[in-house]
Amino acid sequence: MDILASVEAVSRSFPLDHSRVFALDNVSLRVELGEFLAIAGPSGSGKSTLLNLIGCIDRPTSGRILLSGADTGAMKPERLAELRREKIGFVFQTFNLIPVFTAAENVEFPLLVQGVAAGERRRRVATALASVGLAARAHHRPDLLSGGERQRVAVARAIVHRPALVLADEPTANLDTNNATQLIELMRNLNRSLGLTFLFSTHDQRLLEHTPRIVRLCDGRVVEDAQTTPTCNPEPPVAPCCNKGSLPEFAFARS
């Protein structure tokens, strides 16, 4: 399989009084195209910090992050913004939906930023909402949706621009068991059917039971990287292609 993301000896530290605190300490891992991978660990273990680095929201103190072989540390801020906008989808623990927008408008927003034509925006939004089972709720604002529905809107927004990588930070943390189970099945089905690469942080055992690979962090270090047998024993993901309606290639200039 192709390597989509490579984390090489990455550390991230922050100043505290007259010393430095390490959120990540010499972390290395590789994420293959089409994987469904969990970063697990207790609160404060560095999970969210690692996602922020891979998602180009933050930069490492030392080491480097490669996306499809391109060193993100060598990219200018404008290029990093373009990368986040076009190639990475984000799912946040607190949904981060725009409250005055409908579900459809929230999903459409990344396409507006990209300058996608109106007709194409409508088609992609309808497809994305249908894929998460919310076609009938397209014109409802977030305050009229349940917590599970809001998170599914967030997933639709994360995939509408056809990214190669979806990063989800504690996606089930604010959901009850029923909604969490539905969200897990949704993400796994999108991974299998579209070949989407999912990388998420969690300490939710409900989600870990459905995950074929788990990287465990403790005190900012990788303590385990293990293949598991998911409860549902899912089929392997399909590889993304470049036909119309499929995912785009995940490739960047190297400077």
Stockholm file with secondary structure:
# STOCKHOLM 1.0

chainA/1-255         MDILASVEAVSRSFPLDHSRVFALDNVSLRVELGEFLAIAGPSGSGKSTLLNLIGCIDRPTSGRILLSGADTGAMKPERLAELRREKIGFVFQTFNLIPVFTAAENVEFPLLVQGVAAGERRRRVATALASVGLAARAHHRPDLLSGGERQRVAVARAIVHRPALVLADEPTANLDTNNATQLIELMRNLNRSLGLTFLFSTHDQRLLEHTPRIVRLCDGRVVEDAQTTPTCNPEPPVAPCCNKGSLPEFAFARS
#=GR chainA/1-255 SS CCEEEEEEEEEEEEEETTEEEEEEEEEEEEEETTCEEEEECCTTSSHHHHHHHHTTSSCCSEEEEEETTEEGGGSCHHHHHHHHHHHEEEECTTCCCCTTSCHHHHHHHHHHHHTCCHHHHHHHHHHHHHHTTCGGGTTCCGGGSCHHHHHHHHHHHHHTTCCSEEEEESTTTTSCHHHHHHHHHHHHHHHHHHCCEEEEEECCHHHHTTCSEEEEEETTEEEEEEECCCTTCCCCCCCCCCSTTSCCCCCCCCC
#=GC SS_cons         CCEEEEEEEEEEEEEETTEEEEEEEEEEEEEETTCEEEEECCTTSSHHHHHHHHTTSSCCSEEEEEETTEEGGGSCHHHHHHHHHHHEEEECTTCCCCTTSCHHHHHHHHHHHHTCCHHHHHHHHHHHHHHTTCGGGTTCCGGGSCHHHHHHHHHHHHHTTCCSEEEEESTTTTSCHHHHHHHHHHHHHHHHHHCCEEEEEECCHHHHTTCSEEEEEETTEEEEEEECCCTTCCCCCCCCCCSTTSCCCCCCCCC
//
